[in-house]
Amino acid sequence: MYKEIQDHEKWVEDQIKNPKGSYFSMLKYHERQIQWLQHERLVHLLVTILIAVSILFSCWILLTTEFILAGMLFFILTALCVFYIAHYYRLENAVQRWYVLYKQLWLLAGKEGKDRETS
């Protein structure tokens, strides 16, 4: 997934520097990619929250019953949660970078539209 994110960012940056088509079409395509990434981010947020709740539940079971498997479950879920948070962090940063690219494309598309109106 990170490779796809980097490839898309590179493509948009190249298109901003050397456009090979309409900025409007690039803007629409980039907007669709942002929606896809926002959906991915939402799903990972929900999974992260579910894992965090599971961590709390396993901790509660461990403290109230002293069941050893609950302790193992607690440590496994904690490790999983750390990786999910790191992944979510990377998705969040990618979306923020893509918003900046979207704004650049939006400004260029607006300029392109004004140039069409005056000619």
Steps between C-alpha positions, in 0.01 A plus 500: 500500500781741582648442156165591340483816711852603401437419133183711495671793674786486250255485210304803623817699563624414149164603353514832683847571359440361148128462432403241239130571512235718654544607859128439547534131414807468725306672777209256469732199497694626802175575682389139446834375634457719810157349557648151473774584749251663739293182492809292571590730786150473649507120489839490670381746765201279580717188517749682725219604735366143507846367586541763774166398652609136481823592681302660779269200521789252515668714766178500704474121470864462604456722804173346618562130433879464473443291187846461337370484142344843550850632571632345180205644310569840657861504379414372152225758456726776632767414243235490226363835613845659482534390136147620416572840654822529298310404183220746577760772562647443154153506339411822679821669388443385141149648498634830632765511224234416241286791620790733421533347151123532453517870582780549249302318230187695589682832461652391168161377375345833595772686316453270201127573502557877509745473210229321297244771580729783387603341171 
